[in-house]
């Protein structure tokens, strides 16, 4: 079995990405760990999510490669929106990755001891008009994985 975050890091590397701009956080810790463990990816840690997005956009414009920003959940994702919007307006090749907290279907709130009263902010909802979304199922199947092969 492959860990989902390892699959994502390998998928990004297979796209030809060499560099990821990120800000570690609780909601993206598995993704950050997998990016760090992927020998084909280098990363730069920033001090704010907006810096990640703007750095990834500038990197993409300068190198003509795909710019990648990885931030944590909720407000971490919304902090990156200015850079994401700038990349969209300039037609800059850009991949935005955000962690996502677990959702309790009964309450539609984040689950876990520290987040029981925190609503989950679904970042993709903010980006629907500015991006094209592919189902994760499609990517997994295209890579030859079955849903049972992916672990948390």
C-alpha positions, -999 to +999 in steps of 0.1 A: +000+000+000+010+036-006+003+065+017-019+090+000+005+119+007+033+099-008+012+093-039+006+131-042+043+139-038+053+113-064+025+125-088+038+161-085+074+149-092+062+129-122+047+161-136+083+174-139+081+196-108+114+202-092+106+227-065+077+232-040+071+264-019+054+255+014+044+265+049+041+235+072+010+232+094-010+206+112-035+201+083-007+194+058+019+177+079+016+144+060+020+162+026+050+181+039+066+150+052+060+132+018+074+162-002+105+162+021+109+124+015+106+126-023+142+129-035+132+145-068+115+174-050+133+204-033+113+227-011+115+262+003+096+269+036+081+304+038+068+324+067+033+331+053+009+313+029+007+343+006+045+342+002+042+305-009+017+313-036+036+344-048+069+326-048+054+297-067+039+320-093+072+340-097+091+307-100+068+295-127+071+328-146+109+328-144+115+291-152+085+283-174+080+253-151+049+245-130+048+265-098+037+246-068+025+260-034+016+237-005-002+252+025-022+241+055-060+239+060-086+265+063-073+300+067-039+288+055-055+281+022-074+314+021-042+333+028-028+320-005-057+332-026-041+364-038-012+345-053-035+319-068-057+347-083-026+364-097-014+332-113-049+327-129-050+362-142-015+359-157-022+324-171+008+311-151+011+273-148+004+268-111-006+239-088-021+248-054-022+221-027-039+225+006-043+201+034-079+194+046-091+187+081-113+157+087-150+165+085-176+150+109-206+143+085-231+147+114-220+182+123-203+194+091-175+206+113-139+196+117-134+166+139-107+160+164-099+172+200-086+207+190-111+215+163-145+204+175-159+239+173-140+251+141-159+250+109-141+235+079-133+259+051-134+241+018-108+260-002-118+244-035-152+262-033-133+295-035-115+284-066-142+268-087-144+296-113-106+300-115-095+264-119-103+230-134-107+201-109-101+164-117-115+137-095-089+120-073-104+087-083-094+094-119-057+101-110-055+070-088-070+048-115-047+063-142-017+055-120-029+019-116-040+022-080-073+010-065-089+029-036-080+001-012-043+007-021-043+043-006-039+048+031-042+079+052 
